Amino acid sequence: MVEHDALGAVRDAYDAAAPVYAQLFRDSLRDSPLDRAVLGVFAEVVRASGNDRVADLGCGPGYVTAHLGELGLAAFGVDASPVMIESARHAHPGLRFDVGSMAALDIGDGLLGGALSRWSIIHTPPSELPALLTEFHRVLAPGGHLLVGFSASDDPSHLTQSFDHAVALAYRWSPDHLAVLLRESGLAEVARTVREPRPTDRRQFQEVHLLVRKA
């Protein structure tokens, strides 16, 4: 019941915030050259694998899914919030968006060349994260890549730290600890980026991307 209640609370919160969220972050990639560069590298390694099918897990209003499509990937989005999915379908009618849980994806084993999870694992209770990473591993083809974006803990003595996210309770992660969990799930680290907080950021957190590969 704990996992169900956590997922339900996050889904309801994003349903309520969807219109404001979609408007607020619509042009966020335009203003973040580092994020565009990281996504560009991800797209390049996925294309090089010969399997360009990519799931944007926790896709929200779909603007990153659409960007992946522009980078030459066969991208589709999955999100637990029906209102977010409705918004994504309206904004990007040529792309596929499905309502679903990241913890139980309606995707066959080993079908994906890539998976993206940008700031979607932050709402997963720490005890549930290993199972979620195992699910990401399941849907990736051998040699497939996963790109995970998250807010980093600023205290290395704490593996996770909860914080009052604007929409729903969220967690910051120690990058090294998360890399270990990914490795234990069969996903080896390829690269990482760390962006220091900008003066204009409301919260002064590091933002980290981990690029990992299924053996």
Secondary structure, DSSP 8 states (H G I E B T S, - for coil): -HHHHHHHHHHHHHHHHHHHHHHHHTTTTTT-HHHHHHHHHHHHHHHHTT--EEEEET-TTSHHHHHHHHTT-EEEEEES-HHHHHHHHHH-TTSEEEE-BTTB-S--TT-EEEEEEES-GGGS-GGGHHHHHHHHHHHEEEEEEEEEEEEB-S-TT-SEEEE--SSS-EEEE-HHHHHHHHHHTTEEEEEEEEE---TT-SS---EEEEEEEE-
